[in-house]
Amino acid sequence: MILQALCALYERLDKKKKVLPKGFTKEKISFAIVLTKDGKAVAVKDIREMSGKQTRPKLLDVPESCKRPGNIKPFFCWDNTAYVLGVAGEAKRARASEMHTAFKNQMLDATDGTKDEGLIALREFLQNWSPDMFQEPQFDANEDIIDTNIVFKLDGEQQYLHNRPAAKELWHQLSSKKDYGNMGTCLITGEEAPIARIHPAIKGVREAQSSGASIVSFNKASFTSFGKEQSYNAPISEQATDKYTKALNYLLRERSLSIGDTTTVFWAVADDANQAEQAESFLGSILDPHVSNEQEEGSIGEALNAIAKGRSLQEIKPDIQDTTQFFVLGISPNAARLSIRFWQAGTLDLFVKRIAKHYQDLRLEPLSWKTPPSIWRLLGETAPSRNGKHESKDISPHLAGELMRSILTGANYPYSLLTSVVMRMRTDGDISPLRVSICKAVLSRFYRKLKKKEKIPVALDKEEKNSGYLLGRLFAEFESAQQAAIKDSGTTVASQYYGSASATPSATFPTLFRKYQHHKSKLSKEDGSKGIAVNTDKRIGEIVSQLATEFPKTLDINDQGRFAIGYYQQRQERFKKSDKSESTTDNNTTSKE
């Protein structure tokens, strides 16, 4: 199913000239050796591109590469320095001479009798080249060149040698003579065709081998059955392997989302190619919100909110067909192979509804975001907070894939998401709105899937009787009293006691009550603060009246999540009242004037 869908995508991309013809691929190239017509190297041109403050190789269309684990097999008209120049770093140094000889012999044999001046120049260069010449001025003994990929060009020309018509024609002749081996029935097309023994490499999966990895691969004796070795175990034709790998490599370059150890690609299939591209663009903006202006930012949130409330995608986005078939594929690295983390197929409408439900589960009042938070932003909340920032290296890669899967399938969120966020709040004391939203989302979906009547409040609910929620509200009032009584206090109740109060209430809340009595007494003696003392005491009394006679010894993870929600919502209610008070004061001042 996955490979069939990718082959169908290839047909669309091929019509729009977005994928290369058979026999060519995109590769990372760093340098170009500039040759004179008599084959002398006059310069080495750095063709790398700037990415921020760093350089990166340039993607060029070149004759197709192949896998060569431990084997010496040169590419046509380009390769790394070990093959092209016989110069390599420590890892390849011992075989560099052998590699270079293989590249030289292949190119000399292939170009024998050529009349193309570019290929003649390359022949002359290889016949006269010695690795000792790497020390000559035009190479500048540049250490950056070593082990990078290199192409050639003639001095004064813009195109590279491998793009010259004669070189392309020669490569077409050479590649068409390839021994395809066994014939068989292709699992994708159902046609009798040459079966691929080794599938082309998939490149661009985060943390996978830079040389590429495989989705279909067999290399152990235990996989050999009825004499079928390697990929003959999964008979897929050479043509189909070329299509699915090029389509997937295109997606990985142009439309991928890397979250933890999982790289996600998505694509649509529709009768009209433009409709498919519109659908891909819309779902991409929802999966990974990256907006450029407030209007677009607002439209994404409004569309998701409307869909969550029951409106159809067709009604909100009439220019997009909600029945468009959509595919989402999650891939993770596994040594020289790739693992399928998840695979989802369905209509665009189905995926959008699931994502809208995800944001509805996250929703708190007041809303804790302007732009719907990306999955990566949510995962950041599971990492330690250092000055309000999170390091990606601290995020569990496994959790990333599980979170994406739960959003796309509508299944329960991974329970470790709640555990990680609760532990982080207890450890670093950063009870951020987004962390609280995550607690609310995990618990809301958890109870809904169990078909329990319990609901997690979106905004402050004074009727909610859950002990964790009530204790969180009470903790917020203790903090409020301290802040009112001790201005500019460097240490707050939250920074000192949040972790223990949310986990072991019976051991912590008696201490908090004693501190509160001190703060209340101080407020009662200050002019202008007596009203604060009375109102705070009233709110605390209302909360305590709903609690059991004894504080619970411990709170489980679910109730610790509710504790955070109660604490956050009680604080927001206090800020809301403060804003109303300031607004009333401003209005009174205006009327007097």
C-alpha positions in Angstrom: 0.0 0.0 0.0 2.8 2.5 0.9 4.9 1.8 -2.2 1.8 1.8 -4.4 0.8 5.2 -3.1 4.3 6.5 -3.6 4.4 5.2 -7.2 1.0 7.0 -7.9 2.6 10.2 -6.4 5.6 9.8 -8.8 3.3 9.9 -11.8 1.9 13.3 -10.7 5.4 14.7 -9.9 6.7 13.4 -13.3 4.0 15.2 -15.2 5.1 18.5 -13.5 8.8 17.7 -14.1 9.4 17.7 -10.3 11.3 14.4 -10.3 14.3 13.4 -12.4 14.2 10.9 -15.3 15.4 7.3 -14.7 19.1 7.1 -14.3 19.6 10.4 -12.5 19.3 11.5 -8.9 20.0 14.5 -6.7 23.2 14.4 -4.6 25.0 16.7 -2.3 28.0 18.2 -4.1 30.5 20.5 -2.5 33.2 21.3 -5.1 33.8 21.5 -8.8 37.2 21.0 -10.5 37.6 23.5 -13.3 39.5 21.9 -16.3 41.1 23.4 -19.4 40.4 21.7 -22.7 43.7 19.9 -22.4 42.8 18.5 -19.0 44.7 20.7 -16.6 43.0 21.6 -13.3 43.1 25.4 -13.0 40.8 25.9 -10.1 38.7 24.2 -7.5 35.4 26.0 -7.2 33.5 25.9 -3.8 29.8 25.5 -4.8 28.5 25.0 -1.3 25.6 27.2 -0.2 25.2 29.3 3.0 22.7 28.1 5.6 22.6 30.6 8.3 26.3 30.9 9.4 27.3 27.5 8.0 27.9 26.1 4.6 26.1 23.1 3.2 26.6 21.0 0.0 24.6 22.0 -3.0 22.0 19.5 -4.4 22.8 18.8 -8.0 21.2 16.5 -10.6 23.8 13.9 -11.3 24.0 10.3 -12.8 22.5 7.9 -10.4 24.4 6.6 -7.4 24.1 3.2 -5.9 24.7 1.4 -2.6 28.2 0.1 -2.2 28.7 -1.1 1.4 32.3 -2.3 1.6 32.5 -2.6 -2.2 34.4 -0.4 -4.6 32.0 0.9 -7.3 32.6 4.3 -8.8 29.9 6.7 -10.0 29.8 8.2 -13.5 31.5 11.6 -13.9 31.3 12.5 -10.2 32.2 10.9 -6.8 33.9 11.7 -3.5 37.6 12.6 -3.4 38.8 9.1 -2.7 37.5 8.0 -6.1 38.0 11.2 -8.1 41.5 12.2 -6.7 42.7 9.3 -4.6 42.7 11.6 -1.6 40.8 10.7 1.5 40.5 11.1 5.2 41.7 8.5 7.7 38.7 6.2 7.3 39.1 5.7 3.5 42.8 6.4 3.2 43.9 2.7 3.0 41.7 2.0 0.0 41.9 5.5 -1.7 44.4 4.4 -4.3 42.2 1.4 -5.3 39.1 3.5 -5.4 40.8 6.1 -7.6 42.0 3.5 -10.0 38.5 2.1 -10.3 37.0 5.5 -11.1 39.8 6.3 -13.6 39.5 3.0 -15.4 35.7 3.2 -15.6 35.8 6.7 -17.0 38.6 6.0 -19.5 36.7 2.8 -20.8 33.4 4.6 -21.0 34.8 7.7 -22.9 37.0 5.8 -25.2 36.6 7.2 -28.7 34.5 10.2 -27.5 34.7 13.4 -29.6 33.2 15.6 -26.9 35.8 18.2 -25.7 34.5 18.1 -22.1 34.9 14.3 -21.8 38.2 14.5 -23.6 39.4 17.0 -21.0 38.3 14.7 -18.2 40.2 11.8 -19.9 43.4 13.9 -20.0 43.0 15.0 -16.4 42.6 11.4 -15.1 45.5 10.1 -17.3 47.9 12.7 -15.9 46.6 13.0 -12.3 48.5 11.8 -9.3 47.3 12.2 -5.7 50.6 14.0 -5.0 49.3 16.8 -7.1 46.7 17.6 -4.5 49.4 19.8 -2.9 49.5 22.1 -6.0 48.3 25.7 -5.5 45.0 25.4 -7.3 43.9 22.9 -4.6 45.3 24.9 -1.8 45.6 21.7 0.2 42.1 22.6 1.3 41.0 20.2 4.0 37.4 21.0 3.4 37.6 19.2 0.0 38.6 15.8 1.5 35.8 13.2 1.5 33.3 15.6 -0.2 31.6 14.9 -3.5 33.1 16.5 -6.6 32.0 17.2 -10.1 33.8 18.7 -13.2 33.3 21.6 -15.5 35.3 23.2 -18.4 36.9 26.6 -17.8 34.6 29.4 -19.1 31.5 27.2 -19.1 28.6 27.2 -16.7 27.3 23.6 -17.1 29.0 20.7 -15.5 30.5 17.9 -17.6 27.9 15.3 -16.6 25.2 17.7 -18.0 26.8 17.9 -21.4 24.6 16.1 -24.1 27.4 13.7 -24.9 27.8 12.7 -21.3 24.1 12.2 -20.8 23.8 10.1 -23.9 26.8 8.0 -22.8 25.4 7.5 -19.4 22.0 6.5 -20.9 23.8 3.8 -23.0 25.8 2.5 -20.0 22.8 2.4 -17.6 20.6 0.7 -20.2 23.0 -2.2 -20.4 22.5 -2.9 -16.7 22.0 -6.6 -15.9 18.6 -6.6 -14.2 18.7 -10.2 -13.2 15.6 -12.2 -12.3 12.2 -11.7 -14.0 9.1 -11.9 -11.9 5.7 -10.5 -11.1 5.9 -7.1 -9.5 4.0 -6.7 -6.3 3.1 -3.1 -7.2 2.2 -3.2 -10.8 1.2 -6.9 -11.2 3.3 -7.1 -14.4 6.0 -9.4 -15.4 9.2 -7.3 -15.3 12.9 -7.4 -14.1 13.0 -7.5 -10.3 15.2 -5.1 -8.4 17.9 -7.0 -6.4 18.8 -3.9 -4.4 16.6 -0.9 -4.0 17.9 2.7 -4.4 18.7 4.5 -1.2 16.3 6.7 0.7 18.0 10.0 1.7 16.9 12.7 4.1 15.5 10.8 7.0 16.7 12.5 10.2 19.6 10.7 12.0 19.7 8.0 9.3 23.0 7.3 7.4 23.9 10.2 5.2 24.5 7.8 2.3 20.9 6.7 2.6 19.0 3.7 4.0 16.4 1.2 2.8 12.8 0.5 3.4 13.0 -2.9 1.6 16.1 -4.9 2.4 17.1 -8.5 3.3 20.6 -9.5 4.1 20.6 -12.5 6.5 20.4 -16.2 5.8 17.2 -16.4 7.9 15.4 -14.3 5.3 16.4 -16.6 2.5 13.5 -18.9 1.4 13.1 -21.1 -1.7 16.4 -19.7 -2.9 15.3 -16.1 -3.0 18.0 -13.8 -1.7 18.1 -10.1 -0.9 15.1 -8.1 -2.3 13.9 -11.0 -4.4 12.0 -11.9 -1.2 9.8 -8.9 -2.0 9.6 -8.9 -5.8 9.3 -5.3 -6.9 10.3 -4.3 -10.5 13.2 -2.0 -11.3 10.8 0.6 -12.7 8.6 0.6 -9.6 11.6 0.9 -7.2 12.9 3.8 -9.2 9.4 5.5 -8.9 8.8 5.0 -5.2 12.3 6.0 -4.1 12.3 9.2 -6.2 8.8 10.1 -5.0 9.9 9.5 -1.3 13.2 11.3 -1.7 11.3 14.3 -3.2 9.0 14.4 -0.2 11.9 14.2 2.2 13.5 17.1 0.5 10.5 19.3 -0.1 7.8 18.4 2.4 8.9 16.7 5.5 8.4 17.3 9.2 11.1 16.0 11.6 10.0 15.4 15.2 12.4 13.6 17.5 13.6 10.4 15.7 10.6 10.4 13.4 10.5 12.1 10.0 7.0 12.5 8.7 6.0 13.0 5.0 2.5 13.5 3.7 0.9 13.7 0.3 -2.5 13.8 -1.5 -4.0 12.0 -4.4 -6.7 13.8 -6.5 -7.9 13.8 -10.0 -6.6 17.3 -10.4 -2.9 17.9 -9.4 -3.6 21.5 -8.3 -6.3 20.2 -5.9 -3.8 17.7 -4.4 -1.2 20.5 -3.9 -3.8 22.8 -2.3 -4.8 20.0 0.1 -1.1 19.3 0.9 -0.4 22.9 1.6 -3.5 23.2 3.9 -2.7 20.1 6.0 0.9 21.1 6.2 0.0 24.5 7.7 -2.0 22.7 10.3 0.5 20.0 11.2 3.3 22.5 11.5 1.9 26.0 11.8 4.5 28.4 10.4 2.7 31.7 9.6 4.0 34.9 8.1 1.3 37.3 9.2 -1.5 37.7 11.8 -4.3 37.2 9.2 -3.0 33.8 8.2 -2.3 32.9 11.8 -5.8 33.7 12.8 -7.4 31.8 9.8 -5.7 28.5 10.9 -7.0 28.8 14.4 -10.4 29.9 13.3 -10.7 27.0 10.8 -9.7 24.4 13.4 -12.1 25.9 16.0 -15.0 25.9 13.5 -14.3 22.3 12.5 -14.1 21.2 16.1 -17.5 22.6 16.6 -19.0 20.6 13.8 -18.7 22.7 10.7 -17.5 20.9 7.6 -14.2 21.5 5.9 -16.0 22.1 2.6 -18.0 24.9 4.2 -14.9 26.6 5.6 -12.5 26.0 2.7 -14.8 25.6 -0.4 -11.8 25.7 -2.7 -10.4 22.5 -1.2 -12.1 19.1 -1.8 -12.6 17.5 1.6 -12.8 14.0 0.0 -9.2 14.2 -1.3 -7.4 11.0 -0.4 -4.5 11.7 1.9 -1.5 9.7 3.1 0.8 10.3 6.1 4.0 8.2 6.6 6.3 8.3 9.6 9.8 6.9 9.2 12.6 6.3 11.8 16.2 5.4 11.3 17.4 1.8 12.1 21.0 1.4 11.2 21.2 1.0 7.4 17.4 0.5 7.3 14.3 2.5 7.9 11.4 1.6 10.2 7.8 2.6 9.5 6.6 4.3 12.7 3.1 4.9 11.4 1.2 4.8 8.2 -2.2 6.5 7.9 -4.5 6.8 4.9 -7.8 8.6 4.8 -9.6 11.6 3.4 -8.4 15.2 4.1 -11.6 15.8 6.0 -10.8 12.9 8.4 -7.3 14.1 9.1 -8.4 17.7 9.6 -11.1 16.7 12.0 -8.7 14.7 14.1 -6.2 17.5 14.2 -9.0 20.0 15.1 -10.1 17.6 18.0 -6.5 17.6 19.2 -6.4 21.4 19.5 -9.9 21.3 21.1 -8.5 18.9 23.7 -5.6 21.3 24.4 -7.9 24.3 24.7 -7.9 26.3 27.9 -9.6 29.6 28.7 -8.1 32.1 28.3 -6.5 30.6 25.2 -2.8 29.9 25.9 -1.6 30.5 22.3 -2.0 32.8 19.4 -1.0 30.2 16.8 -2.1 26.6 17.3 1.1 25.0 18.8 3.1 22.7 16.6 3.9 19.2 17.7 7.5 20.1 18.2 6.5 23.0 20.5 4.3 20.7 22.6 7.2 18.2 22.9 9.5 21.1 24.0 7.3 21.3 27.2 8.5 17.9 28.2 12.1 19.1 28.3 13.8 21.0 31.2 12.9 24.7 31.1 16.1 26.9 31.1 15.1 30.6 31.2 11.9 29.7 29.5 13.7 27.8 26.7 13.8 24.1 25.9 16.6 22.0 24.3 15.6 19.6 21.5 18.3 17.1 22.7 16.3 16.7 26.0 13.1 15.5 24.2 12.4 11.8 24.1 12.6 10.7 20.4 10.2 7.8 21.0 7.6 10.2 22.6 7.7 12.3 19.4 6.6 9.5 17.1 3.9 8.3 19.6 2.5 11.9 19.9 2.2 12.3 16.1 0.5 8.9 15.8 -2.1 9.7 18.5 -3.0 13.0 16.8 -3.3 11.5 13.3 -5.3 8.4 14.6 -7.4 10.1 17.2 -6.1 7.5 19.8 -5.1 8.3 23.4 -2.1 10.4 23.8 1.0 8.5 25.1 0.6 8.4 28.9 4.3 9.3 29.2 3.4 12.7 27.8 1.4 13.5 31.0 4.1 12.0 33.2 6.9 14.0 31.6 5.1 17.3 31.8 4.0 16.7 35.4 7.5 15.8 36.5 9.0 18.8 34.6 6.6 21.2 36.4 7.5 19.6 39.8 11.2 19.8 39.0 11.7 23.3 37.5 8.5 25.0 38.8 7.6 26.3 35.4 3.8 25.8 35.3 3.4 27.3 31.8 0.0 27.6 30.0 1.1 25.1 27.4 2.2 22.5 29.9 -1.2 22.9 31.7 -2.9 22.5 28.3 -1.1 19.2 27.7 -2.3 17.9 31.1 -5.8 18.9 30.2 -5.6 17.3 26.7 -4.2 14.0 27.9 -6.8 13.7 30.7 -9.7 14.8 28.6 -9.0 12.2 25.9 -8.2 9.5 28.4 -11.5 9.8 30.2 -13.4 10.2 27.0 -12.0 7.0 25.6 -13.0 5.2 28.8 -16.5 6.7 28.3 -16.4 8.2 31.8 -18.5 11.2 32.5 -15.6 13.1 34.1 -14.8 16.2 32.2 -11.7 18.4 32.6 -12.7 22.0 32.9 -11.7 24.4 30.1 -12.1 27.4 32.5 -12.4 27.7 36.2 -15.1 25.4 37.5 -16.1 26.1 41.1 -18.3 23.0 41.1 -15.5 20.6 40.3 -15.0 18.3 43.4 -11.8 16.5 42.4 -9.3 16.7 45.2 -6.3 17.4 43.0 -8.2 20.2 41.2 -9.3 21.8 44.5 -5.8 21.6 46.0 -4.4 23.3 43.0 -6.9 26.1 43.4 -6.1 26.3 47.1 -2.4 26.5 46.3 -3.0 29.4 43.9 -4.7 31.3 46.7 -1.9 30.7 49.2 0.5 32.1 46.5 -1.8 35.1 46.0 -1.8 35.9 49.7 2.0 35.7 49.9 2.4 38.0 46.9 0.0 40.6 48.3 1.7 40.5 51.8 5.3 40.4 50.7 6.0 42.6 47.7 9.0 41.8 45.5 9.6 38.5 47.2 12.5 36.7 45.6 11.1 33.3 46.6 7.5 32.4 46.0 5.2 29.7 47.4 5.2 28.1 43.9 9.0 28.0 43.6 9.4 26.5 47.1 6.5 24.1 47.5 4.8 23.3 44.1 6.5 19.9 43.7 5.8 18.6 47.2 2.3 20.2 47.4 1.2 18.5 44.1 2.6 15.1 45.0 2.3 14.8 48.8 -0.4 17.2 50.0 -0.7 15.9 53.6 3.0 16.6 54.2 3.0 20.1 52.7 -0.4 21.9 53.1 -0.3 22.2 56.9 2.9 24.2 56.5 1.2 26.3 53.8 -1.7 27.0 56.1 0.6 28.3 58.8 2.4 30.5 56.3 -1.0 31.8 55.1 -2.1 32.7 58.6 1.0 34.9 58.8 0.4 36.5 55.5 -3.3 37.1 56.3 -2.4 38.7 59.6 0.1 41.1 57.8 -2.5 42.1 55.2 -5.2 42.7 57.9 -3.0 45.2 59.6 -2.2 47.2 56.5 -4.4 50.0 55.3 -5.7 49.2 51.8 -5.0 45.5 52.2 -7.7 44.5 54.6 -10.1 43.9 51.7 -7.6 41.6 50.0 -7.3 39.6 53.2 -11.1 39.3 53.6 -11.7 38.3 49.9 -8.8 35.8 49.9 -10.0 34.2 53.1 -13.5 33.9 51.7 -12.2 32.1 48.6 -10.0 29.8 50.6 -13.0 29.0 52.9 -15.1 28.1 49.8 -12.4 25.7 48.5 -11.7 24.1 51.8 -15.3 23.4 52.4 -15.4 21.1 49.4 -12.3 19.1 50.5 -12.3 16.0 52.6 -11.5 16.4 56.3 -8.0 15.2 55.7 -5.5 16.0 53.0 -4.6 13.0 50.8 -1.2 11.5 51.5 -0.4 11.4 47.8 -1.8 12.3 44.4 -1.4 10.0 41.4 -0.2 11.4 38.1 -3.8 12.1 36.9 -4.6 14.1 39.9 -1.2 15.9 39.8 -2.3 16.9 36.3 -5.6 18.2 37.7 -3.7 20.0 40.4 -1.8 22.0 37.7 -5.1 22.7 35.9 -6.8 24.0 39.1 -3.8 26.1 40.0 -3.6 27.7 36.6 -7.3 28.4 36.3 -7.5 29.9 39.8 -4.6 32.2 39.0 -6.2 33.2 35.7 -9.4 34.1 37.5 -7.4 36.3 39.8 -5.8 38.1 36.9 -9.2 38.5 35.2 -10.6 40.2 38.3 -7.5 42.4 38.5 -8.0 43.5 34.9 -11.6 44.3 35.6 -10.6 46.3 38.6 -8.1 48.3 36.6 -10.7 48.9 33.9 -13.2 50.2 36.4 -10.6 52.5 37.9 -9.8 53.9 34.4 -13.5 54.4 33.6 -14.1 56.3 36.9 -11.1 58.5 36.3 -12.4 59.3 32.8 -15.8 60.3 34.1 -14.4 62.6 36.7 -12.4 64.4 34.1 
